[in-house]
Amino acid sequence: FMPSVTDESIIFLPNNPGNTMHFFAFTTEEVFNNQWSGGASWTSAAWSKAFTPNAPGANADFTNQVSPTVINLDTNIALGHIRFDGTNAWSISGANTLSFQPDTGGISVICAVTGVHAIAAAVNLQGNCIKFGLGTLVLTNTLSGSGNLTVGGGTLILSGNNSHSGITEANNGELKLTHSNA
């Protein structure tokens, strides 16, 4: 089921009248559908959805590429989710801040499917965030905000002088701290 609007109602009826139904849980799965396809700066880059991802809950997808690539974060960006893939490194750099803001009631997803990738721009967690994927993600700049950060797979390396006040934990992955204030 893919909703066509922000809020949509779902009505469940038993397949056989008189029988009962038991629901155990609902999940929301992030669909990464806005792929970077070229450009050196975030706002001037070409994206598959023909718009620059910059809103709570928006996603950015960086798929496998032929050589290491650096994207300049040329303005402050709000993003719900980001995914990196491939053996050639992706790096988000620049003097601006990448703020992770999930949809209302949601959790931001940072995914490094494979490879070693970096966010060298400052990161602000404005909600809870989880790192998935078997790959490694390195946050080399300041990590701030009050959202919780969970490593749910792969490796997360914090190497910046951080002021993050949320809970940071490794649940099913490896967390490395390489700075005395990480």
ZIZI-V346615 format. One record per residue. N is the residue number from 1. SS is DSSP state (H for helix, E for strand, - for the rest). Layout:
((N & SS) (N & SS))
//
This chain:
((1 & -) (2 & -) (3 & -) (4 & -) (5 & -) (6 & -) (7 & -) (8 & -) (9 & -) (10 & -) (11 & -) (12 & -) (13 & -) (14 & -) (15 & -) (16 & -) (17 & -) (18 & -) (19 & -) (20 & -) (21 & -) (22 & -) (23 & -) (24 & -) (25 & -) (26 & -) (27 & -) (28 & -) (29 & -) (30 & -) (31 & -) (32 & -) (33 & -) (34 & -) (35 & E) (36 & E) (37 & E) (38 & E) (39 & -) (40 & -) (41 & E) (42 & -) (43 & -) (44 & -) (45 & -) (46 & E) (47 & E) (48 & -) (49 & -) (50 & -) (51 & -) (52 & -) (53 & -) (54 & -) (55 & -) (56 & -) (57 & -) (58 & -) (59 & E) (60 & E) (61 & E) (62 & E) (63 & -) (64 & -) (65 & -) (66 & -) (67 & -) (68 & -) (69 & E) (70 & E) (71 & E) (72 & E) (73 & -) (74 & -) (75 & -) (76 & -) (77 & E) (78 & E) (79 & E) (80 & -) (81 & E) (82 & E) (83 & E) (84 & E) (85 & -) (86 & -) (87 & -) (88 & -) (89 & -) (90 & E) (91 & E) (92 & E) (93 & E) (94 & -) (95 & -) (96 & -) (97 & E) (98 & E) (99 & E) (100 & E) (101 & -) (102 & -) (103 & -) (104 & -) (105 & -) (106 & -) (107 & -) (108 & E) (109 & E) (110 & E) (111 & E) (112 & E) (113 & -) (114 & -) (115 & -) (116 & E) (117 & E) (118 & E) (119 & E) (120 & -) (121 & -) (122 & E) (123 & E) (124 & E) (125 & E) (126 & -) (127 & -) (128 & -) (129 & E) (130 & E) (131 & E) (132 & E) (133 & -) (134 & -) (135 & -) (136 & E) (137 & E) (138 & E) (139 & E) (140 & -) (141 & -) (142 & -) (143 & E) (144 & E) (145 & E) (146 & -) (147 & -) (148 & -) (149 & E) (150 & E) (151 & E) (152 & -) (153 & -) (154 & -) (155 & E) (156 & E) (157 & E) (158 & E) (159 & -) (160 & -) (161 & -) (162 & -) (163 & -) (164 & -) (165 & -) (166 & -) (167 & -) (168 & E) (169 & E) (170 & E) (171 & -) (172 & -) (173 & -) (174 & E) (175 & E) (176 & E) (177 & E) (178 & -) (179 & -) (180 & -) (181 & -) (182 & -))
//
